[in-house]
Amino acid sequence: MTSAAAIESVTSRGGPVRQHARITGIALTVLGVLGLIPGITTNYDEMGFFRSGAQLFGVFTVSVVTSTLLFLYGITVLVFAGSVRQAHKSVVLHALLLIGMGIAGAGIVANSPARVLPTDAASNWLYLGLGLVFLITANRSRAKQIEQHGMF
């Protein structure tokens, strides 16, 4: 059993799950913003809404849509970081969305009309890698939350 004081302590300090959600949200928000800054994004003049020749750090293909998605994913995770359960669910959901973006980018033919996001191998690996890291660390932070506070 947990007392009201223990619950209040966890919610006011944050705990591992909420801290993880904040870090994840900030990382995604920063990536989204960086994708729209000339200089950090090379070939900025080739930036398109869906299809694009612009590359974040000269490596990862980005567009207005991908940068906006990453930014909105980050903001959404930050908004839901106020509650332990919502923070965890939000990070897991957005991790799965990133994994889906990586898999979809790898599985859709380059000139297909179904391709609405500009992707290349590096971008696909980035989305897949970030999604897996966020998913694994979300579950570790959940386990740490339970271990430290006996609740989730």
Legacy VTK file of the C-alpha trace (Angstrom):
# vtk DataFile Version 3.0
C-alpha trace
ASCII
DATASET POLYDATA
POINTS 152 float
0.000 0.000 0.000
1.146 3.495 -0.704
0.262 6.484 1.368
-0.982 9.815 0.084
2.297 11.386 1.254
4.344 8.918 -0.827
2.215 9.607 -3.905
2.559 13.370 -3.407
6.351 12.988 -3.004
6.675 11.104 -6.280
4.430 13.455 -8.208
6.149 16.604 -6.975
9.719 15.365 -7.561
8.994 13.603 -10.775
10.523 10.195 -10.340
12.398 8.237 -13.006
9.482 7.877 -15.432
8.658 11.578 -15.557
12.344 12.537 -15.765
12.788 10.110 -18.661
9.740 11.581 -20.413
11.161 15.097 -20.037
14.521 14.055 -21.510
12.816 12.215 -24.372
10.497 15.143 -25.065
13.352 17.638 -25.084
15.440 15.427 -27.390
12.616 15.067 -29.910
11.735 18.767 -29.753
15.362 19.786 -30.314
15.712 17.380 -33.261
12.563 18.823 -34.800
13.777 22.405 -34.439
17.295 21.606 -35.677
15.805 20.124 -38.845
14.455 23.556 -39.749
17.608 25.613 -39.135
19.749 26.476 -42.170
23.393 25.618 -41.580
22.636 22.737 -39.242
20.462 21.394 -42.040
22.520 21.242 -45.229
21.001 21.725 -48.691
18.346 23.834 -46.991
17.335 25.305 -50.352
16.164 21.779 -51.325
13.876 21.535 -48.272
10.419 20.427 -49.313
7.182 19.881 -47.511
7.104 16.113 -48.115
10.023 15.248 -50.378
13.305 16.908 -49.721
17.017 16.979 -50.442
17.821 18.728 -47.146
19.868 16.820 -44.584
20.208 17.302 -40.845
23.940 17.433 -40.044
24.516 16.486 -43.685
23.457 12.897 -42.912
19.728 12.485 -42.184
17.198 13.497 -44.846
14.593 15.850 -43.381
11.580 17.767 -44.634
9.133 20.216 -43.165
6.848 17.285 -42.312
9.503 15.144 -40.574
10.860 18.080 -38.591
7.343 19.120 -37.592
6.470 15.544 -36.583
9.557 15.249 -34.380
8.809 18.641 -32.819
5.176 17.700 -32.139
6.173 14.280 -30.765
8.503 16.048 -28.343
5.927 18.613 -27.244
3.322 15.878 -26.754
5.669 13.833 -24.574
6.469 16.949 -22.506
2.771 17.730 -22.058
2.069 14.225 -20.789
5.114 14.182 -18.477
2.937 15.542 -15.662
1.640 12.109 -14.659
3.748 8.983 -14.202
1.386 6.695 -16.131
0.717 9.211 -18.898
4.431 9.971 -19.220
5.241 6.291 -19.667
2.420 5.685 -22.137
3.365 8.770 -24.151
7.029 7.781 -24.429
6.122 4.209 -25.403
3.600 5.411 -27.995
6.050 7.844 -29.568
8.832 5.251 -29.496
6.547 2.891 -31.422
5.707 5.685 -33.880
9.426 6.270 -34.493
10.012 2.548 -34.985
7.097 2.545 -37.422
8.601 5.499 -39.310
11.909 3.630 -39.613
10.294 0.414 -40.798
7.931 2.203 -43.197
10.795 4.262 -44.619
12.793 1.124 -45.289
9.854 -0.776 -46.730
8.378 1.726 -49.151
9.897 2.017 -52.617
11.666 5.350 -53.165
9.450 6.624 -55.999
6.202 5.231 -54.642
3.258 7.613 -54.200
2.912 6.075 -50.729
6.160 7.734 -49.656
5.116 10.883 -47.842
8.236 11.188 -45.701
11.670 11.678 -47.209
13.828 8.883 -45.928
17.134 7.312 -46.643
19.003 4.513 -44.904
20.522 6.877 -42.318
17.142 8.431 -41.452
15.476 5.025 -41.235
18.180 3.821 -38.838
17.884 7.053 -36.830
14.121 6.616 -36.354
14.459 2.914 -35.610
17.359 3.476 -33.198
15.707 6.357 -31.346
12.476 4.399 -31.069
14.218 1.339 -29.641
16.311 3.402 -27.209
13.252 5.314 -26.001
11.249 2.092 -25.649
13.965 0.258 -23.705
14.759 3.199 -21.447
11.036 3.841 -20.828
10.635 0.322 -19.498
13.806 0.610 -17.419
12.618 3.872 -15.897
9.260 2.221 -15.138
11.019 -0.643 -13.352
13.167 1.867 -11.428
10.017 3.828 -10.502
8.428 0.680 -9.083
11.627 -0.294 -7.254
12.130 3.134 -5.683
8.548 4.071 -4.913
6.693 0.754 -4.917
4.111 2.135 -7.304
3.417 2.921 -10.889
LINES 1 153
152 0 1 2 3 4 5 6 7 8 9 10 11 12 13 14 15 16 17 18 19 20 21 22 23 24 25 26 27 28 29 30 31 32 33 34 35 36 37 38 39 40 41 42 43 44 45 46 47 48 49 50 51 52 53 54 55 56 57 58 59 60 61 62 63 64 65 66 67 68 69 70 71 72 73 74 75 76 77 78 79 80 81 82 83 84 85 86 87 88 89 90 91 92 93 94 95 96 97 98 99 100 101 102 103 104 105 106 107 108 109 110 111 112 113 114 115 116 117 118 119 120 121 122 123 124 125 126 127 128 129 130 131 132 133 134 135 136 137 138 139 140 141 142 143 144 145 146 147 148 149 150 151
